[in-house]
Amino acid sequence: MANLEKYNEAFISSLGVSAEQLKGLAYQAVESWDSVGHMGLIAALEDAFDIVMDTDDIIDFSSYEHGMEILAKYNIHFQEK
């Protein structure tokens, strides 16, 4: 599975959103992305990519797009299909 697919699946399964909702999705923009949903999303991403994120990165993870920038620090890169 490509990194973008793993990333999208973490959002979809953790937050219960559709693929169409991902672009532009931001923290608290949907009811499921509250503080509890945020930690579930982070756990799903850490599992999917076998990483442990720094606390500052977890706090700074504020949107779908910004999350990609944060994960680049962990040598995880995304390519559009």
C-alpha positions in Angstrom: 0.0 0.0 0.0 1.4 3.4 -0.9 2.0 6.0 1.7 -0.9 8.2 0.5 -3.3 5.3 0.7 -2.1 4.5 4.3 -2.5 8.1 5.3 -5.9 8.5 3.8 -7.1 5.2 5.4 -5.9 6.4 8.8 -8.1 9.5 8.5 -11.1 7.6 7.1 -11.1 4.8 9.7 -10.2 7.0 12.7 -12.5 9.9 12.0 -15.2 8.2 10.0 -15.0 10.6 7.1 -15.1 9.9 3.4 -12.2 10.3 1.0 -14.0 13.3 -0.6 -13.8 15.1 2.8 -10.0 14.8 3.2 -8.7 17.7 1.1 -8.9 20.8 3.3 -9.9 18.8 6.4 -8.9 20.6 9.6 -8.9 19.8 13.3 -12.4 20.2 14.8 -13.9 20.8 11.3 -15.9 17.6 11.8 -17.4 16.4 15.1 -15.2 13.2 15.2 -11.9 15.2 15.0 -12.1 16.4 18.6 -9.3 15.8 21.2 -10.1 12.1 21.5 -10.4 11.6 17.8 -7.1 13.4 17.4 -5.3 10.9 19.5 -7.0 8.0 17.7 -5.8 9.5 14.4 -2.3 9.9 15.7 -2.2 6.3 17.0 -3.5 5.0 13.6 -0.8 7.0 11.8 2.0 5.8 14.1 0.8 2.2 13.6 0.5 2.6 9.8 4.0 4.1 9.4 5.7 2.4 12.3 6.8 5.7 13.9 6.5 7.5 17.2 5.7 11.2 16.8 7.1 13.9 19.1 4.6 15.6 21.3 5.1 19.0 19.6 4.3 17.3 16.2 1.1 15.7 17.7 -0.1 19.1 19.0 0.8 20.9 15.7 -1.0 18.3 13.5 -3.9 20.6 12.6 -5.0 19.6 9.1 -4.9 16.9 6.5 -2.3 18.8 4.5 -0.2 20.0 7.4 0.0 16.4 8.6 1.8 15.5 5.4 4.4 18.2 6.1 4.8 16.9 9.7 5.3 13.3 8.5 8.0 14.4 6.1 10.1 15.0 9.2 9.9 11.2 9.8 11.0 10.5 6.2 7.4 9.7 5.0 6.6 11.2 1.7 3.5 11.3 -0.4 2.9 11.1 -4.1 -0.4 11.8 -5.8 -1.7 9.0 -8.0 
